[in-house]
Amino acid sequence: MKSIIQIILITAFLQLFSLLSIGAFAVEADLPLAENISCEEAQLLACQSQTSFSSNFDQGGEALIDPASCITPNQNLQLREFWFKVDLSGALSYFLDGDGVNVGFEVYSGSCKNLELVSCYSANENNTYIYFYGSGESEYFVRALGYNYDGESNFQVSLNCFTPPPPCILSIEEIEIAPCANSEGMVEIELAGLAEGNPNIDFVTCEIQTDGGLFFFDGARDADSWQIDAEISGTSIIYINVVCGNSENYCSDVVNNISLPLVSCETPGTGNLVGTTIWDANCTPRLGKVSFYQPGTNQLQARYDVVIQNNGHFIITDPLIGEFDILVKIDGCLAEGYEDMSVSGNATNFLECGLLRRGEVSNDNFVNVADLSTVNNWFNQAIPDGSLMNYLDLNCDGIVNVVELSVINSSFGMVGDVVPLD
């Protein structure tokens, strides 16, 4: 007959065996499986958001290795997988860092139903790093492979992208030159234009070479526009060079050969009328008409043919003396009116016309379908130097194309000034 102590020990042993068989004394329970253990459930890693992902290979799905892979699995260890979808939009290249990815990465193109292995990388000291060039238009899937070391297989996958900055674009759009030189022989000049890219740079630099010297200026930039106010000397500008950016992302524009006024603002009056406009110096001389009217009426007193030079100036010699409403109409632009302007016979008279609105090429002082039709007749044709049709080239690049259509569209429906001026 067994003793009571023997019976108690046998019973306790049987209970302990039962508990161990159901895992009640396991050190750590298995973690639930992750969601991205298949291609269809791949975790998105996007260049635009610089995402990362952390987990443990104990949560990965069971992995099978294709013979084409560079991975040679250890048959004695549990190989697990996680899937990632890589979005390269806007990126030139990317780094995929796998801290703790202890077996390697496989990179696939195509779709989940038709995957093609394009790259394979084995781990180095339990980490895997990829520097991979890919097309931003393509879709890539990356499989992270690792062994489950009893819950000690934590890892993090991080996507770090190199995204090139947007291209830098700069243009000189407007040049306004004073009609005369001041008492120190300096001529005021105002430049303005467009600048895209390099959003963190809030200035532009300018170099102006004249026959009187070399001048340097900085100008202010506001969003996509810039402006420079300066003084220079000489009788002609050899070139203007405006620059925005740095060695990594640099853009500039150049304008050559612009006449400067020879008359001094201190010179006794000639009785002439000097008109100034904000002008595109790339434009060849343009024809125009300047009309004098009795103020507040449509009674024409005098009309003069003028030529706008590439510095934006025109001159009327010995104009009618008195007070007038003046209407300026330059080929390719809407008419602009100026009220109650005095013209003196013993002074040099100045008329600042400002920026004339472009887009009127049908000579009806109204930007409409007639202008579109006129440009269409010359579409994609070069305008020869000296051509009487040069006013059709609204941006002065030597050809009539979509830019002219864009200029007309920006002014569409506008009407120039007419007399009597209000």
C-alpha positions in Angstrom: 0.0 0.0 0.0 1.5 3.3 -1.1 1.9 6.0 1.4 -0.1 9.2 1.2 3.1 11.1 0.4 3.7 9.0 -2.7 0.1 9.5 -3.9 0.5 13.3 -3.5 3.8 13.4 -5.4 2.4 11.3 -8.3 -0.7 13.5 -8.5 1.4 16.7 -8.5 3.7 15.3 -11.3 0.7 14.5 -13.5 -0.7 18.0 -13.0 2.6 19.5 -13.9 2.9 17.4 -17.1 -0.6 18.4 -18.1 0.2 22.2 -17.6 3.4 21.9 -19.7 1.6 20.1 -22.5 -0.8 23.0 -23.0 1.8 25.7 -22.8 0.6 27.2 -19.5 4.3 27.7 -18.4 5.6 29.1 -21.8 8.0 32.0 -21.3 6.4 34.1 -24.1 3.2 33.6 -26.2 3.4 33.9 -30.0 2.7 37.5 -31.3 -0.2 37.9 -33.6 0.7 38.0 -37.3 1.2 41.4 -38.9 -1.1 42.7 -41.7 1.6 43.2 -44.4 2.7 39.5 -44.7 1.6 39.3 -48.3 2.1 41.4 -51.4 -1.6 42.3 -51.5 -1.4 43.8 -48.0 1.9 45.5 -48.5 2.7 48.5 -46.2 3.1 51.8 -48.1 6.4 53.6 -47.9 6.2 56.9 -49.8 8.9 59.4 -50.6 6.5 62.3 -50.1 5.9 61.4 -46.5 9.3 59.7 -45.6 7.6 56.8 -43.8 9.0 54.0 -41.7 7.8 50.8 -40.3 8.7 48.8 -37.2 7.8 45.2 -36.1 9.2 41.9 -35.1 9.9 39.0 -37.4 7.9 36.8 -35.0 4.9 38.5 -36.5 5.9 37.8 -40.2 4.5 35.4 -42.6 6.3 32.2 -43.6 8.6 32.8 -46.5 9.5 30.7 -49.4 12.6 31.6 -51.5 12.6 31.6 -55.3 15.7 30.0 -56.9 16.5 33.4 -58.6 16.9 35.1 -55.3 20.3 35.9 -53.8 19.0 34.7 -50.4 20.1 31.2 -49.2 17.9 30.3 -46.3 19.0 28.4 -43.2 16.7 25.4 -43.1 17.1 25.1 -39.3 15.6 28.6 -38.7 12.2 30.1 -39.3 12.3 32.5 -42.3 9.7 35.2 -42.1 8.6 37.9 -44.5 7.1 41.4 -44.6 5.9 43.2 -47.7 6.3 46.9 -48.6 5.0 49.0 -51.5 7.4 51.8 -52.4 6.1 55.0 -53.9 8.9 56.9 -55.6 6.8 59.9 -56.8 9.0 63.0 -57.2 12.2 61.1 -56.2 15.4 60.5 -58.1 16.7 57.7 -55.9 16.1 56.3 -52.5 17.8 54.6 -49.5 15.9 51.8 -47.9 17.4 51.1 -44.5 16.6 47.9 -42.8 17.8 48.0 -39.2 17.4 44.4 -37.9 16.5 43.0 -41.3 18.8 40.0 -40.6 18.4 38.1 -43.9 17.9 40.6 -46.7 15.6 42.5 -49.1 14.1 41.5 -52.4 12.9 44.2 -54.8 10.1 43.5 -57.3 8.5 45.4 -60.1 5.1 44.8 -61.7 1.9 43.9 -59.8 1.2 41.4 -57.1 -0.2 39.0 -59.6 2.8 39.4 -61.9 5.9 40.1 -59.9 9.4 40.3 -61.4 12.5 40.2 -59.2 14.7 43.2 -60.2 17.2 43.4 -57.2 18.2 41.3 -54.2 20.3 42.3 -51.2 21.7 40.1 -48.4 22.0 41.3 -44.9 25.3 42.5 -43.5 25.7 41.9 -39.7 22.0 41.5 -39.3 21.2 44.8 -41.2 20.3 45.4 -44.8 20.7 48.7 -46.7 19.6 49.5 -50.3 20.7 52.4 -52.5 18.3 51.9 -55.4 17.5 53.9 -58.6 14.0 53.5 -59.9 11.5 55.1 -62.1 9.0 57.3 -60.4 6.4 56.0 -62.8 6.9 52.4 -61.8 5.5 50.5 -58.9 7.9 48.6 -56.7 7.4 46.0 -54.0 10.0 45.1 -51.4 10.1 41.9 -49.4 11.9 42.1 -46.1 13.2 38.7 -45.0 14.4 37.8 -41.5 14.7 34.9 -39.0 12.6 34.6 -35.9 14.9 34.4 -32.9 12.4 33.6 -30.2 10.9 37.1 -30.2 14.3 38.8 -30.3 14.0 39.9 -34.0 12.8 43.5 -33.8 13.5 45.5 -37.0 12.7 48.9 -38.6 12.5 49.7 -42.3 12.9 53.4 -43.2 12.6 55.0 -46.6 14.8 58.0 -47.2 14.4 59.7 -50.6 16.5 62.1 -52.6 14.0 64.5 -54.2 15.6 67.0 -56.7 14.5 70.6 -56.2 12.2 72.0 -58.9 14.1 73.6 -61.7 15.0 77.2 -61.3 13.6 79.4 -64.1 14.2 83.2 -64.3 13.3 85.7 -67.0 13.7 89.5 -67.5 10.2 90.7 -68.4 10.3 94.5 -67.9 12.9 97.2 -68.3 12.1 100.9 -67.6 14.9 103.4 -68.3 14.7 107.0 -67.3 14.5 109.5 -70.2 17.5 111.5 -69.1 20.6 111.3 -66.9 20.8 113.1 -63.6 23.3 115.8 -62.6 25.9 113.1 -61.7 25.5 111.5 -65.1 23.6 108.5 -63.7 20.5 107.0 -65.4 17.8 105.3 -63.3 16.8 101.8 -64.5 14.1 99.5 -63.1 14.1 95.8 -63.9 11.4 93.2 -63.1 10.7 89.6 -64.1 9.7 86.2 -63.0 11.6 83.6 -60.9 10.4 80.1 -60.2 12.2 77.5 -58.0 14.7 78.1 -55.2 11.8 79.2 -52.8 14.2 79.8 -49.9 16.2 82.4 -51.8 14.5 85.8 -51.5 16.9 87.9 -53.7 18.4 88.0 -57.1 21.7 89.5 -58.2 22.2 91.6 -61.3 25.3 92.5 -63.3 25.0 95.4 -65.9 27.9 96.1 -68.3 27.7 99.5 -70.0 30.3 101.3 -72.1 30.8 103.4 -68.9 31.6 100.5 -66.5 30.4 97.4 -64.8 27.7 97.6 -62.1 26.4 95.1 -59.5 23.1 95.1 -57.7 20.9 93.0 -55.5 17.1 92.9 -56.0 14.2 91.8 -53.9 12.3 88.6 -54.7 8.7 88.1 -53.7 7.3 84.6 -54.4 7.5 84.2 -58.2 8.5 87.8 -59.1 11.6 90.0 -58.6 12.5 93.7 -59.0 15.7 95.8 -59.1 16.0 99.5 -58.9 19.4 100.8 -59.9 21.5 103.7 -61.3 24.0 103.2 -64.1 26.1 105.4 -66.4 27.1 105.3 -70.0 25.5 105.7 -73.4 24.6 102.1 -74.0 24.1 98.8 -72.1 26.2 96.0 -73.4 24.4 93.3 -71.4 22.2 92.8 -68.3 22.6 89.5 -66.5 20.2 88.6 -63.6 20.9 85.5 -61.5 18.9 83.5 -58.9 20.1 80.4 -57.1 23.3 78.7 -56.1 25.7 76.1 -57.5 23.2 73.3 -56.9 20.2 75.0 -58.6 21.0 78.1 -60.7 19.2 80.1 -63.3 19.7 83.4 -65.1 18.6 85.5 -68.0 20.5 88.0 -70.2 19.5 90.9 -72.4 22.0 92.6 -74.7 22.5 96.0 -76.4 20.1 98.6 -75.1 20.6 102.3 -75.8 20.7 104.8 -72.8 19.5 108.4 -73.0 22.2 110.9 -74.0 20.3 114.0 -72.8 20.9 115.3 -69.3 17.9 116.2 -67.1 19.8 119.5 -66.4 20.0 120.4 -70.1 17.9 123.4 -71.2 14.6 122.4 -72.7 14.4 121.4 -76.4 10.7 121.5 -76.7 10.7 117.8 -77.7 8.5 115.2 -76.2 10.3 112.1 -74.8 8.1 109.1 -74.1 9.1 106.1 -71.9 7.5 102.7 -71.5 8.2 99.6 -69.5 9.5 97.5 -72.3 10.9 94.1 -73.3 14.4 94.9 -74.5 14.4 91.8 -76.7 11.8 93.5 -78.9 12.9 95.1 -82.1 11.7 98.7 -82.7 8.0 98.9 -82.9 5.8 101.4 -84.7 3.1 103.5 -83.0 1.0 106.6 -83.1 0.7 109.4 -80.5 -2.4 111.5 -80.8 -3.1 114.9 -79.2 -6.7 115.8 -78.4 -8.4 118.8 -77.0 -8.9 117.9 -73.3 -12.2 116.2 -72.5 -13.1 115.8 -76.1 -12.5 113.6 -79.2 -11.3 116.6 -81.3 -7.9 115.6 -82.7 -5.3 118.4 -82.6 -2.2 116.5 -83.9 -1.0 113.0 -84.6 2.6 111.7 -84.7 4.2 108.5 -86.0 6.7 107.2 -83.5 9.2 104.3 -83.2 9.6 102.5 -79.9 13.3 101.6 -79.5 14.5 98.6 -77.5 15.0 100.8 -74.5 11.2 101.6 -74.5 11.7 105.3 -75.5 10.3 107.3 -78.3 10.8 111.0 -79.3 8.5 113.5 -80.9 10.5 116.5 -82.3 8.8 119.9 -82.1 5.4 118.8 -81.0 2.3 121.0 -80.8 2.5 123.3 -77.7 -0.3 123.4 -75.2 -2.4 121.2 -72.9 -3.8 118.0 -74.3 -5.2 114.6 -73.7 -2.7 112.2 -75.2 -3.5 108.7 -76.6 -0.5 106.3 -77.2 -1.1 103.3 -79.5 1.8 101.0 -80.1 1.5 98.0 -82.5 0.6 94.9 -80.6 -0.7 96.8 -77.6 -3.9 98.4 -76.4 -4.1 102.2 -76.6 -3.3 104.0 -73.3 -4.6 107.5 -72.6 -3.1 110.3 -70.4 -5.2 113.3 -69.4 -4.3 117.0 -69.2 -0.7 116.7 -70.3 1.2 120.0 -70.8 3.7 120.3 -73.6 6.0 123.3 -73.4 8.1 124.9 -76.1 11.0 125.8 -73.8 11.3 122.5 -71.9 12.1 118.9 -72.6 8.7 117.2 -72.1 8.5 113.7 -70.6 5.6 111.3 -70.9 5.8 108.2 -68.7 3.6 105.6 -70.3 4.3 102.7 -68.0 3.4 99.2 -69.0 1.3 98.9 -72.2 -1.1 95.9 -72.4 -0.1 93.4 -75.1 -2.3 91.2 -77.2 -4.0 93.6 -79.6 -2.8 92.6 -83.1 -5.9 93.2 -85.3 -5.7 97.0 -84.9 -9.2 97.4 -83.5 -8.1 98.4 -79.9 -10.0 95.3 -78.6 -8.5 91.9 -77.7 -10.9 89.3 -79.1 -11.3 86.5 -81.6 -10.0 88.7 -84.4 -6.6 88.7 -82.6 -6.6 84.9 -82.2 -7.5 84.5 -85.9 -4.6 86.9 -86.9 -2.1 84.9 -84.8 -3.4 81.6 -86.1 -2.6 82.7 -89.7 1.0 83.1 -88.7 1.2 80.2 -86.3 4.6 78.5 -86.0 6.1 80.9 -88.4 9.3 82.9 -87.8 9.1 86.6 -88.0 12.1 88.0 -90.0 14.1 90.9 -88.7 12.7 94.2 -89.9 9.4 92.6 -90.9 6.4 94.9 -90.7 4.6 92.1 -89.0 7.0 92.0 -86.0 4.2 93.2 -83.7 2.7 89.7 -84.0 5.6 88.4 -82.0 4.3 89.4 -78.6 7.1 88.0 -76.5 9.8 88.9 -79.0 11.4 85.5 -79.4 11.3 85.5 -83.2 8.4 83.1 -83.7 4.6 83.1 -83.4 3.5 80.2 -81.3 1.5 79.2 -78.2 3.1 82.0 -76.2 1.3 84.5 -78.3 -2.0 82.7 -77.8 -1.3 82.8 -74.0 -0.6 86.5 -74.1 -3.9 87.1 -76.0 -5.8 84.9 -73.6 -4.5 86.9 -70.6 -5.8 90.1 -72.2 -8.9 88.6 -73.8 -12.0 90.9 -73.7 -10.0 94.0 -72.7 -10.5 97.3 -74.6 -8.0 100.1 -74.9 -8.6 103.7 -74.0 -10.6 105.9 -76.4 -11.4 109.6 -76.4 -12.9 111.4 -74.8 -10.9 110.2 -71.8 -13.0 109.9 -68.6 
